Amino acid sequence: MTQQNIVFSEKALELQAKAREIADTYVRPAAAKFDKAQEYNYDAARAVAEAGLFRTFIPEEYGGYGAGVLALALVAEELAKADSGFGVAFAVNALGSFPIILGGTEEQKKHWLPQVAAGEKFVAFCLSEKFAGSDAGGLSVRAFEDGDDYVICGEKKWTTNGGVADIYSVFCVTDPTSKSRRISALVVEKGTPGFEVKKVEDKMGIRCVPVVETHFDHVRVPKANLIGGRPGVGFKHAMMTLDYARPGVAAQAVGACQGALDLANVYSNRRQQFGVPISKHEMVQKMMADMAMKTEAARQLVYAAAAGIDAVGPCPVNSKMAAMAKCFATDMAMEVATDAVQVFGGYGFMEDYPIAKFFRDAKILQIYEGTNQIQRLVIARHLVRECSELDHLQEYIPTEVQEPYLEEGEAAQKA
Ligand SMILES: Cc1cc2nc3c(=O)[nH]c(=O)nc-3n(C[C@H](O)[C@H](O)[C@H](O)COP(=O)(O)OP(=O)(O)OC[C@H]3O[C@@H](n4cnc5c(N)ncnc54)[C@H](O)[C@@H]3O)c2cc1C
């Protein structure tokens, strides 16, 4: 259990307002065009940079506003309300930067973060591989030590922002002999010899942001690029990063919910069947009411998860909250987008209108940054741990099941 006051700082509200303005001016009107062409909306990204929105998640010491995860969520929500794809295009910069923010050395932060804050450099996060998705510990991209350098060999799969990004946080195996400390993260900059974007994926949704394969053919980077300055802590940094970034994905989902709900609201009050607007028909009213409840419930959970991280940083409760927010909000986005298409009837199925795009864009939210099955595993594991604090409730369960369950090793020890 956690109770977190959700306090919106003045800065966060100012950033939210700027994001809304950019969404209305640069994002929504161009969303269909960039989706169709599968092109990146550089005009909107420039507007985001000029408005200082990339400063949202960067600490003040490094040129940012240090406005926190809640402010990041507010901005991502506004942008995603207009176009989920552009919401990701923005938020992935935070995902790629968090390993440096949370685990980088002072020199690394000073070197890279001000450029990100200013919107001069875009960032990507390279964890997933062909054979390592949910099982992120099973990476095979190798980084070998060679004098003052690391040499990286292998392929990463599904790098969002690949090609557009200038800075890549790349998770590699540096010690294959160690089970717990195999992985390290290295920063690779665009243009480093041997580093190439090989395949731009043709996607169902979020088509305005590139998702690519990144190939590393003996890519040589100085040891100064090893995030945190020591090997073996990459997996920990990746997990911390995901805890910080998940409210941002969840906020994209809230934006998607609100965007689809708003369109369905306008449509249902204009479209007439049987002589009245369809919003007068009870079954449509039920869909609209359910969509509104799901959107608001998701929003409150996301804000609470984000506020918790801002208040106390990484901890088990915040990790669970981040997983719950990601899982719930993204499931809601899929449900709300589905019902919004239903409210639109046949028009909802047509690519002539943005509602179909909301539906296509929603699906990925349940998959990336940890599938919703994995989020449920995370949540369930936290519940098992929390059970040890509930011994006082033991007398209320049948006596036959009061003996605690012991793992195999523990049982043998007890015997
Ligand atoms: C468009 C897109 C953008 C992406 N962007 C990035 C990015 O920028 N950076 C990055 O590093 N990665 C990125 N990814 C990768 C993404 O995070 C992975 O796709 C995701 O983690 C799932 O991995 P997988 O696709 O290999 O599926 P798998 O892990 O193979 O899973 C397949 C299915 O099995 C289920 N499953 C697997 N293990 C378990 C289990 N233990 N219990 C229950 N169910 C399980 C999954 O939930 C899923 O339903 C992106 C992916 C896509 C499609």
The ligand as an SDF file (V2000), in Angstrom:
LIG
                    3D

 53 58  0  0  0  0  0  0  0  0999 V2000
    7.6320   -0.9880  -31.8310 C   0  0  0  0  0  0  0  0  0  0  0  0
    8.5970   -1.4860  -30.7890 C   0  0  0  0  0  0  0  0  0  0  0  0
    9.4800   -0.5900  -30.2030 C   0  0  0  0  0  0  0  0  0  0  0  0
   10.4110   -1.0400  -29.2600 C   0  0  0  0  0  0  0  0  0  0  0  0
   11.3420   -0.1740  -28.7500 N   0  0  0  0  0  0  0  0  0  0  0  0
   12.3480   -0.6430  -27.9930 C   0  0  0  0  0  0  0  0  0  0  0  0
   13.4460    0.2050  -27.6070 C   0  0  0  0  0  0  0  0  0  0  0  0
   13.4860    1.4020  -27.8990 O   0  0  0  0  0  0  0  0  0  0  0  0
   14.4670   -0.3410  -26.9110 N   0  0  0  0  0  0  0  0  0  0  0  0
   14.4690   -1.6580  -26.5480 C   0  0  0  0  0  0  0  0  0  0  0  0
   15.4330   -2.0910  -25.9190 O   0  0  0  0  0  0  0  0  0  0  0  0
   13.4410   -2.4760  -26.8840 N   0  0  0  0  0  0  0  0  0  0  0  0
   12.3900   -2.0130  -27.6020 C   0  0  0  0  0  0  0  0  0  0  0  0
   11.3650   -2.8480  -27.9820 N   0  0  0  0  0  0  0  0  0  0  0  0
   11.3670   -4.2280  -27.5470 C   0  0  0  0  0  0  0  0  0  0  0  0
   10.2650   -4.5420  -26.5490 C   0  0  0  0  0  0  0  0  0  0  0  0
   10.5710   -4.0160  -25.2860 O   0  0  0  0  0  0  0  0  0  0  0  0
   10.0610   -6.0650  -26.5510 C   0  0  0  0  0  0  0  0  0  0  0  0
    9.3860   -6.3700  -27.7700 O   0  0  0  0  0  0  0  0  0  0  0  0
    9.2750   -6.5830  -25.3700 C   0  0  0  0  0  0  0  0  0  0  0  0
   10.0130   -6.4340  -24.1850 O   0  0  0  0  0  0  0  0  0  0  0  0
    8.8920   -8.0520  -25.5420 C   0  0  0  0  0  0  0  0  0  0  0  0
    9.9570   -8.8220  -25.9870 O   0  0  0  0  0  0  0  0  0  0  0  0
    9.7510   -9.7910  -27.2550 P   0  0  0  0  0  0  0  0  0  0  0  0
    9.1530   -8.9830  -28.3350 O   0  0  0  0  0  0  0  0  0  0  0  0
   11.0430  -10.4550  -27.5260 O   0  0  0  0  0  0  0  0  0  0  0  0
    8.6700  -10.8360  -26.8090 O   0  0  0  0  0  0  0  0  0  0  0  0
    8.9270  -12.1780  -25.9590 P   0  0  0  0  0  0  0  0  0  0  0  0
    9.7450  -11.8670  -24.7580 O   0  0  0  0  0  0  0  0  0  0  0  0
    9.4110  -13.2340  -26.8630 O   0  0  0  0  0  0  0  0  0  0  0  0
    7.4590  -12.5010  -25.5030 O   0  0  0  0  0  0  0  0  0  0  0  0
    6.4780  -13.0820  -26.3640 C   0  0  0  0  0  0  0  0  0  0  0  0
    5.2200  -13.3190  -25.5440 C   0  0  0  0  0  0  0  0  0  0  0  0
    5.5140  -14.2020  -24.4420 O   0  0  0  0  0  0  0  0  0  0  0  0
    5.1750  -13.5930  -23.2130 C   0  0  0  0  0  0  0  0  0  0  0  0
    6.1340  -13.9730  -22.1790 N   0  0  0  0  0  0  0  0  0  0  0  0
    7.5040  -14.0110  -22.2910 C   0  0  0  0  0  0  0  0  0  0  0  0
    8.0390  -14.4040  -21.1260 N   0  0  0  0  0  0  0  0  0  0  0  0
    7.0170  -14.6040  -20.2590 C   0  0  0  0  0  0  0  0  0  0  0  0
    6.9120  -15.0230  -18.9000 C   0  0  0  0  0  0  0  0  0  0  0  0
    7.9910  -15.2650  -18.1620 N   0  0  0  0  0  0  0  0  0  0  0  0
    5.6840  -15.1390  -18.3530 N   0  0  0  0  0  0  0  0  0  0  0  0
    4.5740  -14.8550  -19.0800 C   0  0  0  0  0  0  0  0  0  0  0  0
    4.5980  -14.4550  -20.3620 N   0  0  0  0  0  0  0  0  0  0  0  0
    5.7960  -14.3300  -20.9410 C   0  0  0  0  0  0  0  0  0  0  0  0
    5.2300  -12.0940  -23.5000 C   0  0  0  0  0  0  0  0  0  0  0  0
    4.4630  -11.3570  -22.5730 O   0  0  0  0  0  0  0  0  0  0  0  0
    4.6790  -12.0330  -24.9010 C   0  0  0  0  0  0  0  0  0  0  0  0
    3.2880  -12.0720  -24.8750 O   0  0  0  0  0  0  0  0  0  0  0  0
   10.4190   -2.4090  -28.8890 C   0  0  0  0  0  0  0  0  0  0  0  0
    9.5050   -3.2930  -29.4740 C   0  0  0  0  0  0  0  0  0  0  0  0
    8.6260   -2.8550  -30.4140 C   0  0  0  0  0  0  0  0  0  0  0  0
    7.7090   -3.8590  -31.0830 C   0  0  0  0  0  0  0  0  0  0  0  0
  1  2  1  0
  2  3  1  0
  2 52  2  0
  3  4  2  0
  4  5  1  0
  4 50  1  0
  5  6  2  0
  6  7  1  0
  6 13  1  0
  7  8  2  0
  7  9  1  0
  9 10  1  0
 10 11  2  0
 10 12  1  0
 12 13  2  0
 13 14  1  0
 14 15  1  0
 14 50  1  0
 15 16  1  0
 16 17  1  0
 16 18  1  0
 18 19  1  0
 18 20  1  0
 20 21  1  0
 20 22  1  0
 22 23  1  0
 23 24  1  0
 24 25  2  0
 24 26  1  0
 24 27  1  0
 27 28  1  0
 28 29  2  0
 28 30  1  0
 28 31  1  0
 31 32  1  0
 32 33  1  0
 33 34  1  0
 33 48  1  0
 34 35  1  0
 35 36  1  0
 35 46  1  0
 36 37  1  0
 36 45  1  0
 37 38  2  0
 38 39  1  0
 39 40  1  0
 39 45  2  0
 40 41  1  0
 40 42  2  0
 42 43  1  0
 43 44  2  0
 44 45  1  0
 46 47  1  0
 46 48  1  0
 48 49  1  0
 50 51  2  0
 51 52  1  0
 52 53  1  0
M  END
$$$$
